[in-house]
Amino acid sequence: MFRLDRLERFALTKVFPLIPAQATSWLFGSRTDIDGRGGDIDILIKHDASPQERFDLSHRLTVAFQEHCDEKIDFVVVQKSPSEPELEVFLRSIVKKIDLATVVNTPLLDHVALLVHNLEASRAASASLGFAVQEIQSFPATIESYVGESGRSSRLLLMQPSGPGSYQRALKKRGPGVHHFGVVVPSMKTFPNQLIGTGWFIHPVSAFNLETGGDVYLARPGAPLLEVSEAKPSKPAVLAPVVERMRIRVNPDVAANLSCLGIPELTWTTSEESALQVGGKWHHVAEFVEPAQTPF
């Protein structure tokens, strides 16, 4: 996991193609601590070149990054096998580093969908978060309402079953709570392949979409569904996200296989109640899915 906001991640996606193909690169330092605060962005690049060429590369990357983001960033470019003792000590001191390719290809959280008993009651409870609650939309099997304007990221989606179907069955079987996460990836063909052998599989209802470019649902027994959409990286809106962090309670036997998704905003727990962080404050999911304890 790492700690970068959407603008910082977008800027890195623009810089990453400028790094020579034969070089290796990582994110390291304080931004690899998901629970930390502040700190410069530190990028380590190992590239066999002359001192002047390494200096020029660092400068080009810094300029390219700052065309999109003003955050302080340090590109540390070193030989793949440095001979300076001080540099060797520095490299050994790096406790944690994350492949930069992983960072720039990590899914972006688009929305968190909650299955609720009573949409009107949940909309009223969600209004306390300070974001505009959108109008109700009707679909064949659900009525739904977003919390947060369309220009925001990581919105909250409230869903109430309105007739027979999978949503109604899910509510009766598991009760109200987190139904699925919506994420955006740069390549629909690449992302599912990264999950081979992790226990996640393409839901049968969306297998055809993998070839046609439509949204794909991934499933994992004991975990919420994952709705995956494809989109090229674009500069994020200046509006703050609705959901900043999400903590999901799952069974112990599946918790170990969920971190492979690599979504920084999501953490998994086997003991604490599911909760979401909005405006720096944690709220139990139950506050929004069962605000009035209305039976379905």
RORO-679672 format. One record per residue (C-alpha): x, y, z; residue number from 1; residue in one letter. Coordinates in steps of 0.05 Angstrom, whole numbers, plus 32768, in hexadecimal, padded with zeros to 4 digits. Layout:
<atoms>
+------+-------+------+------+------+
! east ! north !   up ! resi ! resn !
+------+-------+------+------+------+
!    X !     Y !    Z !  NUM !    A !
...
+------+-------+------+------+------+
</atoms>
This chain:
<atoms>
+------+-------+------+------+------+
! east ! north !   up ! resi ! resn !
+------+-------+------+------+------+
! 8000 !  8000 ! 8000 !    1 !    M !
! 8015 !  8048 ! 7FF6 !    2 !    F !
! 7FFD !  808E ! 8005 !    3 !    R !
! 7FF4 !  80B9 ! 7FC7 !    4 !    L !
! 7FB8 !  80E3 ! 7FB4 !    5 !    D !
! 7F99 !  80E0 ! 7F70 !    6 !    R !
! 7FBD !  811C ! 7F53 !    7 !    L !
! 8000 !  8100 ! 7F6A !    8 !    E !
! 7FF0 !  80BC ! 7F4C !    9 !    R !
! 7FDA !  80DD ! 7F0B !   10 !    F !
! 801B !  8105 ! 7F06 !   11 !    A !
! 8043 !  80C5 ! 7F10 !   12 !    L !
! 801D !  80A3 ! 7ED7 !   13 !    T !
! 8035 !  80DB ! 7EAA !   14 !    K !
! 807C !  80D5 ! 7EC2 !   15 !    V !
! 8082 !  8089 ! 7EC2 !   16 !    F !
! 8089 !  8082 ! 7E76 !   17 !    P !
! 80C4 !  80B2 ! 7E78 !   18 !    L !
! 80EE !  8082 ! 7EA2 !   19 !    I !
! 811D !  805A ! 7E76 !   20 !    P !
! 8104 !  8013 ! 7E68 !   21 !    A !
! 8144 !  7FF4 ! 7E82 !   22 !    Q !
! 813E !  8018 ! 7EC4 !   23 !    A !
! 811A !  7FFF ! 7F03 !   24 !    T !
! 80F2 !  802E ! 7F2E !   25 !    S !
! 80CF !  802E ! 7F72 !   26 !    W !
! 80A8 !  805A ! 7FA2 !   27 !    L !
! 80CA !  805B ! 7FE6 !   28 !    F !
! 80CB !  8085 ! 8025 !   29 !    G !
! 8092 !  80A1 ! 804E !   30 !    S !
! 805E !  809A ! 8016 !   31 !    R !
! 8061 !  804E ! 801C !   32 !    T !
! 8042 !  8056 ! 8061 !   33 !    D !
! 7FF6 !  8056 ! 8058 !   34 !    I !
! 7FEB !  8071 ! 809E !   35 !    D !
! 8020 !  80A8 ! 809C !   36 !    G !
! 8017 !  80F1 ! 808F !   37 !    R !
! 803B !  8122 ! 8061 !   38 !    G !
! 8080 !  8116 ! 8045 !   39 !    G !
! 809F !  811F ! 8001 !   40 !    D !
! 8095 !  80EC ! 7FC9 !   41 !    I !
! 80D4 !  80C4 ! 7FC1 !   42 !    D !
! 80E2 !  809C ! 7F82 !   43 !    I !
! 8120 !  806F ! 7F7B !   44 !    L !
! 8138 !  8060 ! 7F35 !   45 !    I !
! 8171 !  8030 ! 7F26 !   46 !    K !
! 818F !  8040 ! 7EE2 !   47 !    H !
! 81D4 !  8034 ! 7EC7 !   48 !    D !
! 81EA !  8076 ! 7EA9 !   49 !    A !
! 821D !  80AD ! 7EB4 !   50 !    S !
! 8215 !  80DD ! 7EEF !   51 !    P !
! 8200 !  8115 ! 7EC0 !   52 !    Q !
! 81CC !  80E8 ! 7E9D !   53 !    E !
! 81B0 !  80D3 ! 7EE0 !   54 !    R !
! 81AC !  811C ! 7EF7 !   55 !    F !
! 8189 !  8130 ! 7EB6 !   56 !    D !
! 8157 !  80F7 ! 7EBD !   57 !    L !
! 8146 !  810B ! 7F03 !   58 !    S !
! 813C !  8153 ! 7EEC !   59 !    H !
! 8110 !  8140 ! 7EB1 !   60 !    R !
! 80E4 !  8114 ! 7EDC !   61 !    L !
! 80DC !  814A ! 7F11 !   62 !    T !
! 80C8 !  817E ! 7EDD !   63 !    V !
! 8097 !  814E ! 7EBD !   64 !    A !
! 8077 !  813C ! 7F00 !   65 !    F !
! 8070 !  8185 ! 7F14 !   66 !    Q !
! 804B !  8195 ! 7ED4 !   67 !    E !
! 8011 !  816F ! 7EF3 !   68 !    H !
! 801C !  8173 ! 7F3E !   69 !    C !
! 803F !  81A4 ! 7F6D !   70 !    D !
! 804F !  8170 ! 7FA3 !   71 !    E !
! 8099 !  816A ! 7FB5 !   72 !    K !
! 80B8 !  812D ! 7F95 !   73 !    I !
! 80FF !  8111 ! 7F94 !   74 !    D !
! 8117 !  80E4 ! 7F5C !   75 !    F !
! 8155 !  80C0 ! 7F76 !   76 !    V !
! 8179 !  80A3 ! 7F3A !   77 !    V !
! 81B3 !  8074 ! 7F49 !   78 !    V !
! 81DC !  803F ! 7F26 !   79 !    Q !
! 81BF !  7FF9 ! 7F2A !   80 !    K !
! 81FE !  7FE3 ! 7F4F !   81 !    S !
! 8217 !  8021 ! 7F73 !   82 !    P !
! 825F !  8022 ! 7F89 !   83 !    S !
! 825C !  805B ! 7FBB !   84 !    E !
! 8259 !  8041 ! 8003 !   85 !    P !
! 822B !  8079 ! 801A !   86 !    E !
! 81F9 !  8068 ! 7FE3 !   87 !    L !
! 81FB !  801E ! 7FF3 !   88 !    E !
! 81EB !  802F ! 803C !   89 !    V !
! 81B1 !  805B ! 8025 !   90 !    F !
! 8194 !  8025 ! 7FF8 !   91 !    L !
! 8198 !  7FF1 ! 8030 !   92 !    R !
! 8173 !  8021 ! 805E !   93 !    S !
! 8135 !  8021 ! 8032 !   94 !    I !
! 8105 !  7FF4 ! 8059 !   95 !    V !
! 80CB !  7FF3 ! 8028 !   96 !    K !
! 80C5 !  8003 ! 7FDE !   97 !    K !
! 808D !  7FF8 ! 7FAC !   98 !    I !
! 8097 !  7FEC ! 7F62 !   99 !    D !
! 8083 !  802C ! 7F3E !  100 !    L !
! 805F !  8004 ! 7F08 !  101 !    A !
! 8032 !  7FE9 ! 7F3E !  102 !    T !
! 8025 !  802F ! 7F59 !  103 !    V !
! 8010 !  804D ! 7F16 !  104 !    V !
! 7FE4 !  8011 ! 7F03 !  105 !    N !
! 7FC1 !  800B ! 7F46 !  106 !    T !
! 7F74 !  800E ! 7F40 !  107 !    P !
! 7F52 !  8050 ! 7F52 !  108 !    L !
! 7F17 !  804B ! 7F81 !  109 !    L !
! 7EDA !  8066 ! 7F5D !  110 !    D !
! 7EA2 !  8056 ! 7F8D !  111 !    H !
! 7E8D !  802B ! 7FC8 !  112 !    V !
! 7E48 !  800C ! 7FC1 !  113 !    A !
! 7E1E !  7FFD ! 7FFE !  114 !    L !
! 7DE1 !  7FD0 ! 7FFC !  115 !    L !
! 7DAB !  7FEF ! 8029 !  116 !    V !
! 7D66 !  7FDE ! 8044 !  117 !    H !
! 7D48 !  8023 ! 803B !  118 !    N !
! 7D66 !  8053 ! 8008 !  119 !    L !
! 7D43 !  8091 ! 8023 !  120 !    E !
! 7D5B !  8085 ! 806A !  121 !    A !
! 7DA1 !  8077 ! 8052 !  122 !    S !
! 7DA2 !  80B6 ! 8027 !  123 !    R !
! 7D8C !  80DF ! 8063 !  124 !    A !
! 7DC3 !  80C0 ! 808F !  125 !    A !
! 7DF7 !  80CC ! 8058 !  126 !    S !
! 7DE6 !  8116 ! 8054 !  127 !    A !
! 7E0C !  811F ! 8096 !  128 !    S !
! 7E4D !  8111 ! 8071 !  129 !    L !
! 7E4B !  8156 ! 8052 !  130 !    G !
! 7E46 !  8141 ! 8009 !  131 !    F !
! 7E0C !  814C ! 7FDA !  132 !    A !
! 7DDE !  810F ! 7FD7 !  133 !    V !
! 7DCA !  8104 ! 7F8F !  134 !    Q !
! 7D85 !  80F5 ! 7F73 !  135 !    E !
! 7D6A !  80AE ! 7F74 !  136 !    I !
! 7D73 !  8086 ! 7F35 !  137 !    Q !
! 7D48 !  804A ! 7F24 !  138 !    S !
! 7D63 !  800B ! 7F03 !  139 !    F !
! 7D42 !  7FC7 ! 7EF4 !  140 !    P !
! 7D57 !  7FA8 ! 7F37 !  141 !    A !
! 7D6C !  7FE4 ! 7F62 !  142 !    T !
! 7D60 !  802C ! 7F75 !  143 !    I !
! 7DA2 !  8050 ! 7F81 !  144 !    E !
! 7DBF !  8093 ! 7F98 !  145 !    S !
! 7E06 !  80AD ! 7F99 !  146 !    Y !
! 7E23 !  80D5 ! 7FD2 !  147 !    V !
! 7E4F !  810C ! 7FB3 !  148 !    G !
! 7E4E !  8130 ! 7F70 !  149 !    E !
! 7E62 !  810D ! 7F30 !  150 !    S !
! 7EA5 !  8133 ! 7F2F !  151 !    G !
! 7EBC !  8112 ! 7F70 !  152 !    R !
! 7EE2 !  80D2 ! 7F76 !  153 !    S !
! 7ED5 !  8098 ! 7FA7 !  154 !    S !
! 7E8B !  80A8 ! 7FAD !  155 !    R !
! 7E5A !  8081 ! 7FD8 !  156 !    L !
! 7E24 !  805C ! 7FB2 !  157 !    L !
! 7DE5 !  8048 ! 7FD8 !  158 !    L !
! 7DBD !  800F ! 7FB9 !  159 !    M !
! 7D7A !  7FF3 ! 7FCE !  160 !    Q !
! 7D5D !  7FB5 ! 7FAB !  161 !    P !
! 7D1B !  7FC6 ! 7F88 !  162 !    S !
! 7D07 !  7F82 ! 7F6F !  163 !    G !
! 7D1C !  7F39 ! 7F67 !  164 !    P !
! 7D64 !  7F2D ! 7F53 !  165 !    G !
! 7DAB !  7F27 ! 7F6C !  166 !    S !
! 7DA9 !  7F66 ! 7F96 !  167 !    Y !
! 7D6B !  7F4F ! 7FBC !  168 !    Q !
! 7D8A !  7F0A ! 7FC6 !  169 !    R !
! 7DCB !  7F2A ! 7FE0 !  170 !    A !
! 7DA5 !  7F55 ! 8011 !  171 !    L !
! 7D7D !  7F1B ! 802C !  172 !    K !
! 7DBA !  7EED ! 8030 !  173 !    K !
! 7DEF !  7F1B ! 804C !  174 !    R !
! 7DC8 !  7F58 ! 8065 !  175 !    G !
! 7DD8 !  7FA1 ! 8056 !  176 !    P !
! 7E20 !  7FB6 ! 804F !  177 !    G !
! 7E57 !  7FBD ! 801B !  178 !    V !
! 7E40 !  7F9F ! 7FD9 !  179 !    H !
! 7E7A !  7FB1 ! 7FAB !  180 !    H !
! 7EB2 !  7FE1 ! 7F9C !  181 !    F !
! 7EB9 !  8004 ! 7F5A !  182 !    G !
! 7F00 !  8010 ! 7F41 !  183 !    V !
! 7F1F !  802C ! 7F02 !  184 !    V !
! 7F5C !  800C ! 7EE1 !  185 !    V !
! 7F86 !  8022 ! 7EA6 !  186 !    P !
! 7F81 !  7FDD ! 7E84 !  187 !    S !
! 7F48 !  7FAD ! 7E8B !  188 !    M !
! 7F70 !  7F76 ! 7E69 !  189 !    K !
! 7FAB !  7F7D ! 7E99 !  190 !    T !
! 7F8A !  7F86 ! 7EDD !  191 !    F !
! 7F63 !  7F44 ! 7EE1 !  192 !    P !
! 7FA2 !  7F1E ! 7ECD !  193 !    N !
! 7FC5 !  7F3B ! 7F09 !  194 !    Q !
! 7F93 !  7F17 ! 7F36 !  195 !    L !
! 7F9E !  7ED1 ! 7F1A !  196 !    I !
! 7FA9 !  7EA0 ! 7F52 !  197 !    G !
! 7F90 !  7ED0 ! 7F88 !  198 !    T !
! 7F49 !  7EB3 ! 7F8F !  199 !    G !
! 7F27 !  7EEA ! 7F68 !  200 !    W !
! 7F00 !  7ED6 ! 7F2A !  201 !    F !
! 7ED8 !  7EF9 ! 7EF4 !  202 !    I !
! 7E8E !  7EF6 ! 7F05 !  203 !    H !
! 7E6A !  7ECE ! 7ECF !  204 !    P !
! 7E38 !  7F07 ! 7EC1 !  205 !    V !
! 7E70 !  7F34 ! 7EA9 !  206 !    S !
! 7EA0 !  7F04 ! 7E87 !  207 !    A !
! 7E8A !  7F1D ! 7E42 !  208 !    F !
! 7E9B !  7F65 ! 7E55 !  209 !    N !
! 7EE4 !  7F54 ! 7E5D !  210 !    L !
! 7EE9 !  7F4E ! 7E12 !  211 !    E !
! 7EBA !  7F87 ! 7DFF !  212 !    T !
! 7ED6 !  7FBB ! 7E2F !  213 !    G !
! 7E9A !  7FBF ! 7E5E !  214 !    G !
! 7E9D !  7FBF ! 7EAA !  215 !    D !
! 7EB3 !  7F7E ! 7ECA !  216 !    V !
! 7E9F !  7F62 ! 7F0E !  217 !    Y !
! 7ED3 !  7F3A ! 7F34 !  218 !    L !
! 7EBD !  7F0D ! 7F6D !  219 !    A !
! 7EDF !  7EEC ! 7FA8 !  220 !    R !
! 7EB9 !  7EC1 ! 7FDA !  221 !    P !
! 7EB3 !  7EE5 ! 801C !  222 !    G !
! 7EC3 !  7F2A ! 7FFF !  223 !    A !
! 7E9B !  7F62 ! 7FDE !  224 !    P !
! 7E97 !  7F63 ! 7F92 !  225 !    L !
! 7EC8 !  7F8D ! 7F6A !  226 !    L !
! 7EAD !  7FB5 ! 7F2F !  227 !    E !
! 7EE6 !  7FC6 ! 7EFF !  228 !    V !
! 7EE2 !  7FFC ! 7EC9 !  229 !    S !
! 7F18 !  8010 ! 7E97 !  230 !    E !
! 7F2E !  8058 ! 7E8C !  231 !    A !
! 7F6D !  807C ! 7E77 !  232 !    K !
! 7F8F !  80A3 ! 7EAF !  233 !    P !
! 7F73 !  80EA ! 7EB1 !  234 !    S !
! 7F81 !  8126 ! 7EDD !  235 !    K !
! 7F53 !  811F ! 7F1A !  236 !    P !
! 7F1F !  8153 ! 7F2E !  237 !    A !
! 7F32 !  8184 ! 7F64 !  238 !    V !
! 7EF6 !  816D ! 7F8E !  239 !    L !
! 7F07 !  8144 ! 7FCB !  240 !    A !
! 7EF4 !  80FA ! 7FCA !  241 !    P !
! 7EB8 !  80E4 ! 7FF2 !  242 !    V !
! 7ED5 !  80A3 ! 800F !  243 !    V !
! 7F1E !  80AD ! 8024 !  244 !    E !
! 7F2A !  8069 ! 8043 !  245 !    R !
! 7F01 !  802A ! 804A !  246 !    M !
! 7F08 !  7FF2 ! 807E !  247 !    R !
! 7EE4 !  7FB2 ! 806D !  248 !    I !
! 7ED7 !  7F78 ! 809C !  249 !    R !
! 7EE1 !  7F34 ! 807B !  250 !    V !
! 7EEA !  7EEC ! 8091 !  251 !    N !
! 7F31 !  7EDA ! 80A8 !  252 !    P !
! 7F38 !  7EA5 ! 8072 !  253 !    D !
! 7F32 !  7ED8 ! 803A !  254 !    V !
! 7F55 !  7F15 ! 8058 !  255 !    A !
! 7F9B !  7F00 ! 8041 !  256 !    A !
! 7F86 !  7EFE ! 7FF8 !  257 !    N !
! 7F65 !  7F43 ! 7FF5 !  258 !    L !
! 7FA3 !  7F6F ! 7FF8 !  259 !    S !
! 7FB6 !  7F57 ! 7FB2 !  260 !    C !
! 7F84 !  7F89 ! 7F97 !  261 !    L !
! 7FB4 !  7FC0 ! 7FAA !  262 !    G !
! 7F7F !  7FF6 ! 7FB5 !  263 !    I !
! 7F9F !  8028 ! 7FE6 !  264 !    P !
! 7F5C !  8041 ! 8000 !  265 !    E !
! 7F45 !  7FFC ! 8016 !  266 !    L !
! 7F5C !  7FD5 ! 8053 !  267 !    T !
! 7F42 !  7F93 ! 806D !  268 !    W !
! 7F33 !  7F7E ! 80B4 !  269 !    T !
! 7F1C !  7F3E ! 80D5 !  270 !    T !
! 7F08 !  7F5E ! 8118 !  271 !    S !
! 7EF1 !  7FA6 ! 810F !  272 !    E !
! 7EAE !  7FBB ! 80F2 !  273 !    E !
! 7EAC !  7FD4 ! 80AA !  274 !    S !
! 7EB5 !  801F ! 80A8 !  275 !    A !
! 7EC4 !  8058 ! 8078 !  276 !    L !
! 7EEC !  8097 ! 8081 !  277 !    Q !
! 7ECD !  80D8 ! 8069 !  278 !    V !
! 7EEB !  811C ! 8078 !  279 !    G !
! 7F1E !  80FD ! 80A6 !  280 !    G !
! 7EE9 !  80DC ! 80D1 !  281 !    K !
! 7ED8 !  8092 ! 80D5 !  282 !    W !
! 7E8F !  807B ! 80CF !  283 !    H !
! 7E74 !  8035 ! 80D8 !  284 !    H !
! 7E53 !  801C ! 8099 !  285 !    V !
! 7E17 !  8009 ! 80C3 !  286 !    A !
! 7E08 !  8053 ! 80CC !  287 !    E !
! 7DF4 !  8057 ! 8083 !  288 !    F !
! 7DD9 !  8012 ! 8072 !  289 !    V !
! 7DAB !  800A ! 80AE !  290 !    E !
! 7D9E !  8051 ! 80C8 !  291 !    P !
! 7D55 !  8042 ! 80DA !  292 !    A !
! 7D58 !  7FF6 ! 80E1 !  293 !    Q !
! 7D22 !  7FF2 ! 80AC !  294 !    T !
! 7D13 !  7FA9 ! 8098 !  295 !    P !
! 7D15 !  7F99 ! 804E !  296 !    F !
+------+-------+------+------+------+
</atoms>
